[in-house]
Amino acid sequence: MNDWHSWAAIVVFVGAYALIISEKIHRVAVALGGAGLMLAIGATDDVSAFYSEHSGIDWNVIFLLMGMMMIVGVLKKTGMFEYLAIWAVKRARAQPFRVMAMLVVITALASALLDNVTTVLLIAPVTLLVCERLALPAAPFLIAEVLASNIGGTATLVGDPPNIIIASRAGLTFNDFLVHLAPLSALLVVVLLLLCRVMFRKSFVYDEDRAAEIMSLEEREAIKDPRLLVQGLIVLALVVAGFVLHPVLHYEPSIVALLGAGLLVALSSVETGEVLSEVEWPTLAFFAGLFIMIGGLIDTGVVGEISSQLATAIGGNELGGSMTLLGGSAVLSGIVDNIPYVATMAPITSDLVQDMGGASGHVLWWALALGADLGGNATAIGASANVVVLGIAERNRQPISFWQFTKYGLVVTAATVAIALAYVWLRYFAFA
């Protein structure tokens, strides 16, 4: 890491990050500009940026997002989201905190079965409609949901993309994640609800007139195209089944999503141009730029140097290593997207586990998973779901700033990581 490319890559990344935080230049322009500079200074090249599994654009993430955005775009035209919005508000008696609690729990559960990005793509349109009906600010509800999606996604192998990487490298099964991480994930959802009650208390304004208006609505009247709704739900069910059966079918989630999107467009009467107009192209461009920038840090050895220093600090101390890996991963996953971070740390963790004579279910794997998944909540660009929700909010003229998200994300991350540290100590060391 002594050559000038490494330091130049650090300067570009830090500069881009500072601009994203300042919000003086749009984050998409910053990410693409930063990617261009990484290529211009030779920190990475076209082969690495576009074709490398290790340090290039993660096309599985890009095409998973694109496919699911297309499916959601078709479902929007059926009135399904309006139906769900009215149904949710009526079940919660139009009480704002009850509505948030319901949406948070649904998001967390769905994120355990789907991946968290797919979940927020489905839940966000419902949330925007609920907030519009109740005259509530959408930002607190969207932020609470994305935090819930990252916590809920921690519970299973398919819930969060880093978990898939860890499972592949460590030889872990779906049931391994359920046994080791699902109990903690359930506890952390309860903690999140308590924090939301305090953090967003000023947003829970009850409007009696609007509440009465919604309680009088018949949700079935919101459905505009029953035939298209049936087609969309069948395709969505097939896609979800494809996600869950990943260990058996061995189809990447991106392939499943694209097949589902293609089938739905072919079956429905909706024009292809209309469906493609629903895709959040700026969000996809932001991801591409971010992946290339992080790829520059990987290719120049910056990320490897940080990881090896972490490995040196851990040594052969299992307890200290677990605590360091969990805490360090939480901090770093708040700064760089947790997918490339875990892709870099997985082989290093594998070496550490072997050095300690551990098996596939070694505590270090759970420490890495918890740190990366929960740390992704810390900032607006810490996890893929965060970036997607910010894009949806901006498109619907309810923009959420970097700091608006991050000030709540940091609180939730600090609380959940502290509980995770205690959980790891108690389960794997104190009562092992």
N, C-alpha and C positions, 0 to 999 in steps of 0.2 A: 504493500500500500504506500510505497515511498515515491512512486512516479507522479508526475504532475497531473496525469489523467484522473487519479483518485481524488486529489484535492480539488481539481476543477469540477468533478462530478458532485462533490460535497457542496461546493459553492452554488452550483446550479440548483441542486435540490433544496438547499436551505433558502436560497433566494425565492424559488418558486413557492415554497411552503409559506414564507413570510408574506408574499403577495396574495396567496389564497386566504390567509388569515386576515389580512388588511382589507380584502374585498374591494380594493381600488380598481382592480382589473378583474373581469369575469373569470371564474375558476377554469372554464373550458379553454379560454385563450391562454391562461397561464400554463395549464397542463400541456397543451399542444406546443406552446412556445418552449417550455422546458424540455419536452421530448426532442424538439428540433435542435436545441442547443446540445443535448447529450449526443445526438448523432453528429453534429457539426464539430465537436471537440474530440470525437473519436472514443468517447467513453463506452459507446456501444456502436453496433453497425446494423445494416439492414437485415443481415442474416440472423443475428441475435434478436433484434427487435421484433421481427415478424415470424420467425420459424423456431426459435429456441423454446423448449419446454421449461427450461430452468430460469431464463432471464428475459423472455420475450413477452409480448401481449398474450394474456391468457384468453385464447379464443373461445374456450369452453364457457367462460364467464360471459363474454360478449354475446355469443349466440344463444346462451340460455336466456339472458335478458331480452334479446330481440324476439325470440320465439314466444316467451311468456307475455311480452308487451303486445304482440300481435293477437294472442288469444284473449287477453284482457280487453283489447280494443274492440273485438267482435262482441264480447259479453256486455260491454258498455251499452251497445245499441239495443240490447234486449230489455233494458229496464231492471235487470237483476240487482244492480247495486242500489237503485232507489228502493226496491223491495226490501233488501237486507237492512238498509238504513232505517226505514220506517219500523220494521220488525224489531230491530235492536233498541230503538228509542222507546217503543211501546213496552217492551219487556223490562226496561230499566225505569219505567214510569217517568221518563223525560228528566230524571235527575242527573245533572252533568257528571258528577263523580261516579255514579253507578254505570253510566254509559261508558266512561273511560275504563272502569274496572272490567266491564264486560269485553270491551274491545282488546284490552291488554291480555286478558286470559285467553281469548280466542286466538289472538296473534301468537302467543307463546306456544299454545297447543299445536296450532297449524305449522309453526316453524320447526317443531320437533318431527313432523311427518314430511313436510316439504322442506326445501331449503329456505332460509330466511328472506332471500331476495324475492322469490316467487310469492311468499306470503305477503310481504309489504305491497307488492304490485296488486294483489287482490284486495287487501284490506284498505289501502289508502283512498281509493275512490269512494268507498262506503263512508269512511271517516269524513271526507270533505263534504259529502251530502248531509251527513248527520249534523255537522257543525253549522252548515248553511241553514238547515231547518230550525236549529235551536239558537241561531244568532250567537254562536260561540267562536272564539278564535281557534283556528284549525291547528296552529303550530304546537301547542301543548299536547294535543291528542296524537298528532303524527310523531312527535318526539318520543312520547311514552310508548307508542307502538313499536318504533324501531328499536328502542332499548329492550322491549319485551321480546322482539324477534331474535336479537342476538343472545339473550339469556335462554330463551326457549330452544334455540337452535343448538345450544351446548349439549342438550340432553341425549342426542342421537347421532349416529354415524352420518346420516344424510342431512342433518339440520343446519350445519354450517360448513362451507367448503373446506376450511382448514381441517375439520374432522375427517373428511374423506382422504385427504393427503396423509394424515397421521395413521389412519386405519390401514391404508395401503402399505406404508413403510413398516408399521409395527406388526402387521398380521392380526389386527383386532377385528372382532365381529360386531354386528349390530347389537347383539345382546350384551357384549362387553361394555359398550357405551351406556346402555340402559342401566346396568347394574352399578357402574361406578359413578356416572355423572347425572343421571336423571333425578335421583333424590335431592342432590344439591340444587339442580336447576329449578325444581318445584319450590324449594325453600326460597330461592332468590327471586322468584316471581312474586311471592308474598311480600318480601322486603321491598321490591320495586313498587308494589301497590301502596305500601305505607309511605314510601318516599314521594310518590306522585301526589298523595293526599296533601302533603306539606308543600312540595315544590310548586305545584300548580293551583294552590288554593284560591288565588285571586281570579282564576279563570272559570271557576264553578259558579256562574251566575245563573240562577233559575228564572226563566221568563215564563210566567204563568200562562199568558195568552198564547205564546207559541207552543207551549207544552200541550195545552188543551186542543189546539189546532191539529197537532200531530196525533194525539190520542184518538181523534175522531176520524183519522184517515183509514182507508182500507188498503192494506199493502198490496193485495192482489191486483188492484187497478193500476199499479205502477208498471206491470209487465206489458211491454209494447209489442213484442214478437215472440209468442210462445214456441213456435216451431224452431226459430233460431236459438232460443234459450235451451231447448232440449238438445239440439245439435251441439251447442257450446258446452253444456254440462257433461254430455257423453264424452266429448273429446278431452275435457279437463280431467274427468275421472280416469280416462286411459293414460293421460300424461302423469297424473299422480301415481297411478299403479306402476308406470314405468320408472318413476323415481324410487319408489319403495322397493321394487324388484331389481334394483341396480346390481346387488350382489349375485343375482341369478342370471339376469339378462346380459350384464356387462356392457350396456349401452350408457354412454356418458349422458348426464342430464341435458346437456346442450342438444344432443341428437334427438332425445325424446321430445324436447320442447319444439324443435324445428319440425319434426315429423307431425306433431300435434297441430302446430300453426298451419303447416301446409295442407293437412287434411281438412281443417276447419274452413280455411279459405276456399278450398275446392268444393266443399259441401254446401257452404252458405251462399246466399245471394248478395252478400256484401262485396263491393268492388275492392280489388287488391289495393288500389291507390288509397282508398279510405282506411284500410287496415294499416298500411305502412305509415300513414300520416299520424297514427296513434303511437308510433314508436318514439321513445325519448332519445332522438339522435344526439343531442348535446351531451346527455349522460353517457352514452356509449363512447363518444369522442373523448370525454374526460377520462374514462377508464383506460382507454388506449394510451393516452398521453401519460397517465400516472404509471401504468405498467412499464412504459419505455423508460421513464425517469428512474424508477426503482431498478429496472434492468441495468441501467448505467452504473448504479451503486453496486450491483451484484457483479457485473462483468469486470469492474475495476478493482474488485476485492474488498470494498468498504464493508459490505454486509458480512462477508466471510471473516474479516478481521474482528468485527464486533462479536460475532458468534464464537470465534475461537477464544477470544478473551474471556467470554462468559464461560466457556467450557473449562478454561484454565482455572478460573475462579472457583468453579464447582469442585474440581478434583474428584476425590472418591467419597465425598461426604454426601450421603443420600438425603438426609434431612435438610442440610444447608443447600444442597443442589436443587432440591425440589422447591424450596422457598425462593431461591434466587431465580430459577427458571420461570416459576409462575409470576413473580413480581416483575422480573426483567421483560418477559414476554408481554405482560400487560402494558408496560410503558412503551415498548417499541411498536406494539400493534396499534397504539393510539396515534403513532407518528406515520408509519408506513402501513399500507393496506395489509391485513393479516394473512391474505392468501400467499403472496410472495415471501412474506416473513417465515411462515410455517414451512413452505417449500424449501427454504434455505436451512432452517433449523432442524428439520426432520432427520437428515443424515447425521448431523452432529449429535442429536439426542440418541440416535440409534447406537453410535459409537460409545456414548457415555453409559447407556444401558448395558452394553456388552462388557465394558470395562468393570462395571459393578456386578457382573454376573447375573443380571436380571432377565426375566422372561418377557414375553410380548406385553403382558399387562402391568409392566413395571410402573411405579408411581411417577417417574419422570415423564412418561407419555401423558398422564392425566394432568400433570402440572403444566406441560406445554399447551395442551388443549384448553384448559381453563384460562391460562394467561392470555392466549391469543384470542379466544372467543369473547371473554369478558372485557379485555383491554380494547377491543374494537369499538366499544361504546364510548370511549373517552373523548374522541373528537369527531367532527363532522365527516372526516375522510378515513376514519379508522377501520371501517368495514363497508363492504359493498352495499349492504342494505341502507346504510346512512346516506350514501351518495345518491342512491335511487330515490329515496324519499325527498331529499332536498330538490332533486330535479322535478319530481311530480308537483311539489309545493310551488316551485317557481312557475311551472307551466300553468298552474291554476290560480296565479296571481295571489298566492299566499306565501311569499318567500320566507325562508328560514335562513338567517345569517349563520356564518361559521361559529361566531361566539354565542349566539342564542342557543344553538344546539350544544356546544361544547361546555357551557357553564352548568348545564344539567347533566350532561354525559359524564363529566369529571366526578360529580358527586356520586352518581350511581356506580361508576366504575370503582371509586375508592371504597364504597360500602361493600359491593359484591366481591371485590378482590380480597378485602380483609376477611370476609366470611369464608371465601374459598381457601385462603391460607390456613384458617383455623380448621376447616373441614379436612384438608389434606393432612395436617398434623395429627388431628384426633383419629382419623380413620386408618391411616397407614403407618403411624408411628406410636402414638400414645396407647391406642387400643388394638394394635396389630397383633 
